[in-house]
Amino acid sequence: MTNTTIIGAGPYGLSLAAHLKQKAVPFRIFGRPMDSWLSHMPKGMLLKSEGFASNIFDPDRDFTLERFCAERGIGYRDTGLPVSLDTFAAYGLAFRDRKVPELEDKAVVSVDRTPEGFALTLDSGETIHSRKVVLAVGITHFEHVPASLAHLPAEFLSHSARHVEVEPFRGRSVIVIGAGASALDLAGLLHEAGAEVQLVARSQSLKFHGHSDKPPSWLQQLKRPQSGLGPGWKTRFFADWPMAFHYLPESLRLEAVRRVLGPSGGWFTKDKVLGHVALHLGCNTEEAKVRDGRVFLTLAAEDGTKREINADHVIAATGYKVDLDRLKFLSSEISSKVKVVNKAPVLSSTFESSVPGLYFVGVAAANSFGPVMRFAYGAGFAARTVAKAMAKSLAHSSEAERSAVPVTSVK
């Protein structure tokens, strides 16, 4: 029986493990390190987050991305210099080696309730027991494909998370669906790889983050302060006060998560897309069919007009939607007892679900703590909060156990 088990080894899982270690809370952590970045994002991609907002968090903050880059001779600036996917993934692996060498590169295939807590079965066949379980599973379980596309055969349709390499599309025609960073990054990379690319989006225009080579003046900083989610007082609130967000009325929280920080690309993708990729903006995909070895999409514009486009393959860069039912390793007993809203778990102020001892961090916690949970920047708050709660619970348990030990008098 271990005290805490962490499932997932991205920025949230690694940050929490480092904090638990500092507080002397016994734990085990399972998962492939940095799997989302190594296995589900295209090579050559650049992070939309600034350098200062792309850290993995240890309690002493002594192994930041800046320090990693300095040790490896990699160019770094807090702002204005994009962080490459390769750099961030390598940083995560170095963080694992330095701060969380206990990580076990194994998959958890089932989680069941027991009277003492939870029983977890690993892909190796081993069964372990844990009083508490923290799910830091990231985005890869929650790929979203619109219903209008979902019926297409895998030969003609894939989600953006399935493409680490874009080179196989050289000389082929591809339709990318979406207007967010994943869609814009993929569209630009596919074009550079020699594919014929079309991009379809519901929005009337594409949004790209602003960029300036000059540091902002004090007045600009006052009007639009910098934060881990971008400039502005609203984003500053979401980035720095997730606990305050937690206590907002549920309706406000859900609306904020849905609307704030909508689809946009990094400033560095603008020149890779505009003028190089055929754009179909303000369009919904109404119908998708396969004919003569190609996929045909019927697009409907807001004014009611329709057009048909076709390609060899469609990539749905349509993001991720949290759905507890997608976590197949959770037993039906656990899933049925987790209180959800919009299929996402309802969490306490310590990230605990309605099932005692079961915690969720990362994107699954966004409805409870805000859009910052969709970014690596939120891992620091989550790790500090959960680790503090775990340490407090462990102290109470130890005290209760000591109190329960009978005292025998000696004559």
C-alpha positions in Angstrom: 0.0 0.0 0.0 1.4 3.3 -1.1 0.0 6.6 -0.1 -0.4 8.3 -3.5 -0.2 7.1 -7.1 0.1 9.5 -10.0 -1.1 8.4 -13.4 0.6 10.5 -16.1 4.0 11.9 -16.6 3.7 15.2 -18.4 4.2 18.6 -16.8 1.4 18.1 -14.3 2.4 14.6 -13.2 6.1 15.4 -13.0 5.5 18.7 -11.1 3.3 17.0 -8.5 5.8 14.2 -8.0 8.6 16.7 -7.3 6.3 18.5 -4.8 5.3 15.2 -3.0 8.9 14.2 -2.7 9.8 17.5 -1.1 6.9 17.0 1.5 8.0 13.4 2.1 4.7 12.0 0.9 5.2 8.4 -0.4 4.2 8.0 -4.0 4.6 6.0 -7.2 4.2 7.6 -10.6 3.4 5.8 -13.9 3.4 6.8 -17.5 5.6 7.5 -20.5 7.4 10.8 -19.9 6.2 13.8 -22.0 4.1 11.4 -24.1 1.7 14.1 -25.5 4.7 16.1 -26.8 6.7 13.2 -28.0 4.0 11.1 -29.6 1.1 13.4 -30.4 2.5 16.7 -31.7 4.2 17.3 -35.1 8.0 17.6 -35.3 9.0 21.2 -36.1 6.2 22.7 -34.0 6.8 25.7 -31.8 5.0 26.3 -28.5 2.5 29.1 -28.3 3.4 29.8 -24.7 6.3 32.1 -23.9 9.5 30.8 -22.4 8.8 32.0 -18.9 5.4 30.3 -19.0 6.8 26.9 -20.2 8.3 25.6 -17.0 7.8 22.4 -15.2 7.6 23.1 -11.5 9.8 21.8 -8.7 9.3 23.3 -5.2 12.5 25.3 -5.2 12.1 26.4 -8.9 15.8 25.6 -9.4 15.4 23.7 -12.7 13.5 26.1 -15.0 13.4 26.0 -18.8 15.8 28.9 -18.7 18.3 27.0 -16.7 18.0 23.9 -18.9 18.6 26.0 -22.0 21.6 27.6 -20.5 23.1 24.2 -19.6 22.5 22.9 -23.1 23.5 26.1 -25.0 20.0 26.6 -26.4 18.8 30.1 -27.1 16.2 31.3 -24.6 14.3 34.5 -23.8 11.4 34.9 -21.4 9.4 36.4 -24.2 9.7 36.9 -27.9 11.7 33.7 -28.8 9.4 30.7 -29.4 10.2 27.5 -27.6 10.5 24.5 -30.0 8.7 21.3 -29.3 12.1 19.4 -29.3 13.4 21.7 -26.7 10.4 21.4 -24.4 10.2 17.6 -24.7 14.0 17.4 -23.9 13.5 19.7 -20.9 10.7 17.4 -19.6 12.9 14.3 -19.9 15.8 16.1 -18.2 13.4 17.2 -15.4 12.4 13.5 -15.0 16.0 12.4 -14.8 16.9 15.1 -12.3 13.8 15.5 -10.2 11.6 12.4 -10.6 13.9 9.4 -11.3 11.2 7.3 -9.6 9.0 7.5 -12.7 8.0 4.0 -13.9 7.5 3.8 -17.6 4.5 1.6 -17.4 0.8 2.0 -18.3 -2.1 1.7 -15.8 -4.7 -0.5 -17.5 -7.3 -0.5 -14.7 -8.3 1.3 -11.5 -10.8 -0.3 -9.1 -12.1 0.7 -5.6 -11.1 -1.2 -2.5 -12.0 -0.7 1.1 -8.6 0.9 1.8 -8.5 3.0 -1.4 -7.7 1.7 -4.9 -6.2 -1.3 -6.7 -4.3 -0.5 -9.9 -3.3 -3.0 -12.5 -0.3 -2.3 -14.7 0.3 -3.5 -18.3 3.1 -5.7 -16.8 0.4 -7.6 -14.9 1.4 -6.2 -11.5 -1.3 -5.0 -9.1 -0.6 -2.3 -6.6 -2.7 -0.7 -3.9 -2.9 3.0 -3.2 -4.8 5.1 -0.7 -5.1 8.0 -3.2 -4.9 8.3 -7.0 -4.2 11.4 -9.0 -5.1 11.4 -12.7 -2.7 13.7 -14.6 -3.5 12.0 -18.0 -3.3 15.1 -20.2 -5.2 15.6 -23.5 -4.6 12.4 -25.4 -7.6 10.6 -24.1 -10.0 13.4 -25.2 -9.5 13.8 -28.9 -12.6 15.4 -30.4 -13.8 14.8 -34.0 -17.0 16.5 -35.2 -19.9 14.2 -35.9 -20.0 15.3 -39.5 -16.6 13.7 -40.0 -16.5 10.8 -37.5 -18.0 8.3 -40.0 -15.1 8.6 -42.5 -12.7 5.6 -42.7 -9.3 5.9 -41.0 -7.7 6.0 -44.5 -9.3 9.3 -45.1 -9.6 10.9 -41.6 -7.3 11.3 -38.7 -7.1 13.6 -35.6 -4.2 16.1 -35.4 -2.8 14.2 -32.4 -2.0 11.2 -34.7 0.7 13.1 -36.6 4.2 13.3 -35.3 5.6 13.3 -38.9 4.2 15.3 -41.8 6.6 14.1 -44.4 4.3 11.2 -45.4 1.9 13.8 -46.9 4.5 15.2 -49.3 2.9 15.4 -52.8 -0.6 14.7 -51.4 -3.6 17.0 -50.8 -4.8 17.5 -47.3 -7.7 19.4 -45.7 -7.1 20.6 -42.2 -10.2 21.4 -40.1 -9.8 24.0 -37.3 -8.5 27.5 -36.5 -6.5 26.8 -33.3 -2.7 26.4 -32.8 -2.8 22.7 -33.8 -4.6 23.4 -37.0 -2.4 26.4 -38.0 0.9 24.7 -37.0 0.0 21.6 -39.0 -1.2 23.6 -42.0 2.1 25.5 -42.1 4.2 22.4 -41.6 2.3 20.4 -44.2 2.9 23.1 -46.7 6.6 23.2 -46.0 6.7 19.5 -46.4 5.3 19.7 -49.9 1.6 19.0 -49.4 -1.2 20.8 -51.0 -3.1 22.2 -48.0 -6.6 23.6 -47.5 -7.8 24.9 -44.2 -11.5 25.0 -43.1 -12.6 27.0 -40.1 -15.9 28.2 -38.7 -14.4 31.5 -37.7 -14.6 34.4 -40.2 -10.9 35.2 -39.7 -7.8 33.6 -38.3 -6.3 35.0 -35.0 -2.6 35.1 -34.3 -0.9 36.3 -31.1 0.6 39.7 -31.3 4.4 40.2 -31.2 6.7 43.1 -30.8 10.5 43.2 -30.8 10.4 46.1 -28.3 9.7 45.6 -24.6 6.4 47.1 -23.5 6.4 50.5 -21.9 5.4 50.9 -18.2 2.0 52.3 -19.4 1.5 49.3 -21.8 2.3 47.0 -18.9 -0.1 48.7 -16.7 -2.9 48.5 -19.2 -2.1 45.0 -20.4 0.1 43.2 -17.8 1.9 40.1 -18.9 0.7 36.7 -17.6 1.4 33.0 -18.2 -1.6 33.0 -20.6 -0.9 36.2 -22.4 -1.2 39.9 -21.8 -4.3 41.6 -20.3 -6.0 41.8 -16.9 -8.5 39.1 -17.8 -5.9 36.6 -18.7 -3.9 37.7 -15.6 -6.8 36.7 -13.5 -7.2 33.3 -15.1 -3.4 32.6 -14.9 -2.7 33.8 -11.4 -5.9 33.3 -9.4 -7.3 29.8 -10.2 -8.5 29.4 -6.6 -10.6 32.6 -6.9 -11.9 31.2 -10.2 -12.9 28.0 -8.3 -15.3 30.0 -6.1 -17.1 31.7 -9.0 -20.7 30.5 -9.8 -20.6 27.4 -11.8 -22.4 29.0 -14.8 -19.7 31.7 -15.0 -16.9 29.2 -14.8 -18.3 27.0 -17.6 -18.9 30.0 -19.8 -15.4 31.3 -19.2 -13.8 28.0 -20.0 -15.8 27.8 -23.2 -15.1 31.3 -24.5 -11.8 32.6 -23.0 -8.6 32.0 -25.0 -10.4 30.7 -28.1 -8.7 29.3 -31.2 -5.6 31.2 -32.2 -2.1 30.6 -33.5 1.3 31.8 -32.5 2.6 34.9 -34.2 5.3 32.8 -35.8 2.8 30.7 -37.8 1.2 33.6 -39.6 3.7 33.9 -42.4 3.7 30.1 -42.8 -0.1 30.0 -43.4 -1.3 33.2 -45.0 -0.5 33.2 -48.7 0.5 29.6 -48.7 -2.6 27.7 -47.6 -6.0 27.9 -49.3 -8.5 29.2 -46.7 -12.2 28.4 -46.4 -13.3 30.6 -43.5 -16.8 31.0 -42.0 -17.7 27.5 -43.0 -19.1 24.4 -41.4 -18.6 20.9 -42.7 -22.1 19.8 -43.6 -21.4 16.5 -45.3 -18.4 14.2 -45.9 -18.3 11.5 -48.5 -15.6 9.3 -50.1 -15.7 9.0 -53.9 -13.2 7.5 -56.3 -10.5 7.3 -53.6 -10.8 10.9 -52.4 -12.8 12.5 -49.6 -15.3 15.2 -50.5 -16.6 17.8 -48.0 -19.6 20.0 -48.5 -19.1 23.3 -46.8 -21.9 25.6 -45.7 -21.3 29.3 -45.2 -23.2 31.5 -42.8 -25.1 33.1 -45.8 -26.4 29.7 -46.8 -24.2 29.2 -49.8 -22.5 25.8 -50.2 -19.3 24.6 -51.9 -17.6 21.3 -52.3 -13.9 20.7 -51.8 -11.9 17.4 -51.9 -8.5 16.0 -51.0 -6.7 12.8 -50.3 -7.0 13.1 -46.5 -8.7 15.2 -43.8 -7.0 16.0 -40.5 -9.4 17.1 -37.8 -7.4 19.6 -35.7 -10.6 20.2 -33.7 -9.1 20.0 -30.2 -10.1 18.0 -27.2 -13.2 17.7 -25.1 -13.0 16.2 -21.6 -15.3 13.2 -21.2 -14.9 11.0 -18.2 -16.3 8.0 -20.1 -13.2 8.1 -22.4 -11.0 7.0 -19.4 -11.6 3.3 -20.0 -9.1 2.2 -17.3 -11.4 3.5 -14.6 -13.9 0.9 -13.4 -17.5 1.4 -14.1 -18.1 1.7 -10.3 -15.7 4.6 -10.0 -17.0 6.4 -13.2 -20.6 6.1 -12.1 -19.8 7.7 -8.7 -17.7 10.7 -10.0 -20.0 13.8 -10.1 -19.6 15.5 -13.5 -20.8 18.6 -15.3 -20.6 18.6 -19.1 -18.8 15.2 -18.7 -15.9 16.7 -16.7 -15.4 15.9 -13.0 -16.6 18.4 -10.4 -13.6 19.0 -8.1 -13.1 20.4 -4.6 -10.7 23.2 -3.7 -7.9 20.5 -3.4 -8.7 18.9 -6.9 -10.5 15.9 -5.2 -13.5 14.4 -7.0 -16.7 13.2 -5.4 -15.0 9.8 -5.1 -12.8 10.2 -1.9 -9.1 9.9 -2.7 -9.5 10.3 -6.5 -8.0 13.6 -7.9 -7.8 15.1 -11.3 -5.3 17.7 -12.5 -4.6 19.3 -15.9 -7.2 19.7 -18.6 -9.8 17.6 -16.7 -9.7 20.3 -14.0 -10.4 23.3 -16.3 -14.1 23.6 -15.4 -13.1 23.9 -11.7 -10.0 26.0 -11.9 -10.1 27.8 -15.2 -8.5 27.7 -18.6 -5.0 27.8 -17.1 -5.4 24.1 -16.5 -5.2 23.6 -20.3 -1.6 24.9 -20.2 1.7 23.7 -18.6 1.7 27.0 -16.7 -1.1 25.7 -14.5 1.0 22.7 -13.3 2.6 24.8 -10.5 -0.6 25.8 -8.8 -2.0 22.2 -9.1 1.2 20.6 -7.7 1.4 23.0 -4.8 -2.3 22.6 -3.9 -2.5 18.8 -4.2 0.8 18.2 -2.5 -0.2 20.4 0.5 -3.5 18.5 0.8 -1.7 15.1 0.6 0.8 16.1 3.2 -1.9 17.3 5.5 -3.9 14.1 5.1 -0.8 12.0 5.7 0.0 13.8 8.9 -3.6 13.4 10.2 -3.5 9.6 9.3 -0.2 9.2 11.1 -1.5 11.0 14.2 -4.6 8.9 14.2 -2.6 5.7 13.9 -0.4 6.7 16.8 -3.4 7.5 18.9 -4.9 4.1 18.2 -1.9 2.2 19.5 -2.7 0.9 23.0 -0.4 1.9 25.8 0.7 -0.9 28.1 1.7 0.0 31.6 5.0 -1.5 32.9 5.3 -2.3 36.6 
